[in-house]
Amino acid sequence: MELQKLNSIILPVLLIMYILKANAQTSDDAKNLFHKIFNASGYNKAVRPTYEQTTPTDVIIDLYLTSIIDFDSQKETLTTSGYLAIRWNDYYLQWTPTTYGNLTSIFIPQDNLWKPDISLLNGVSELKGLGSSSIFVYVLSDGTVSWYPPGIFESTCGIDITYFPFDIQTCTLTFTAWSYTKKEVRVMEGKEGIILDEYEENSEWSIVDTSVDNLEEYTDATVIFSIKLKRKPLFVILNIIVPVILLSLLNVCIFILPAESGEKASFSVTVFLALAVFLTMVTATLPQNSEKVSYLGIYLVITVGFSTVIVILTLFILRLNFRNVDEDPIPPWLIKLHGIVEKVRCRRCNKVRPVIMTKVEVSNVDCGYTVSTQDATSVITESNSPTPEKPKITWNHMCNALDFIFFWIFFIATLSTTVTIFTICS
């Protein structure tokens, strides 16, 4: 009975050990397989790995994007890092696993076998192949080859600056088998396209969408990866847009400053120079594109134009302020304009003003008379009072009236321009 129990334990263990030994893959198996492929079979990496050379080799490509290193708007270049997942079938790299200790896969240096000369077609730097001699490819017994060459891809990307900094850009990475056409190699997109499993978020750009396409009209073996990027505008809003809006408001406030202060001209020129500096900063961050113009650039140009007109008007008002009304009489149309401004500012009112008065009759208490008080109300109008002398209007009064008019004109113009421009951009 105990012998039967012992046999029931030992026999399964021996069977497992036999199976493991039968499935053991030794270095000799790998050496024999390499000898068979590269020596006995005479593998030639210059020969396209298809038995029928009239049949094209299908190459499937996926892109693993790991990060966006830089997006240079001035040079219109996109620099990304990642690696490609390239797969094809090599007819000359097939073997029977049972012949080599059930060896189902091997790693081969990429320079020792045929591979498609995939290159970045729209690259900025010199054209060169992917990967390096230190990279291995993964080969299965059925001839499926998987190649994962990493790289830093610097590609061209046309910039649409119209809605800067609320812009969305679409950049492409076009990979092609440089030496082959579609008759020899068909480069096809994989099912997953651009894979973002290992992607690290960029501080300036966020990925909105990705796509991959293999255009039929291309005669070359080409696959195109598209990345739609949206700019994160917070930095530009805080460092450019908000200061420019505040400066535009200060620009209007020049008309609040009285001419007697002596700072009116210097203040207007200072604001003008500050706006010019911000215009230079925005221009330096955008590409030199004559076909499309940024709405932010248009806004800055309009604001600088307003500032230029305000400086001219300020100098004109200062010149009028120091005129003598006796030597240079004020034209009648300006006097009428001053009257309109005064009415708008409610400085003159032609209303009847009722005045409540109390009539008191007091008798001598000491003499025994009674004290009587009578309330009466009398209405006194301006017509009953003497007509006051009309104040003399001076050039200083005219300058104040012009400041009032110009303040509201430029305030409304600045506000409407700001709201319009940033409504369109956002």
Secondary structure as UniProt FT lines:
FT   HELIX           2..23
FT   HELIX           27..35
FT   HELIX           36..40
FT   TURN            45..46
FT   TURN            53..54
FT   STRAND          57..72
FT   TURN            73..76
FT   STRAND          77..94
FT   HELIX           97..100
FT   TURN            101..102
FT   STRAND          105..109
FT   HELIX           110..112
FT   STRAND          118..120
FT   TURN            121..122
FT   TURN            133..134
FT   STRAND          136..140
FT   STRAND          142..147
FT   STRAND          150..156
FT   TURN            162..165
FT   STRAND          168..181
FT   TURN            182..184
FT   STRAND          185..195
FT   TURN            197..198
FT   STRAND          205..213
FT   TURN            216..217
FT   STRAND          220..231
FT   HELIX           234..236
FT   HELIX           237..241
FT   HELIX           242..252
FT   HELIX           253..256
FT   HELIX           259..261
FT   HELIX           264..285
FT   HELIX           295..321
FT   TURN            325..327
FT   HELIX           332..344
FT   TURN            345..346
FT   STRAND          359..361
FT   TURN            365..368
FT   STRAND          372..374
FT   TURN            382..384
FT   HELIX           395..425
//
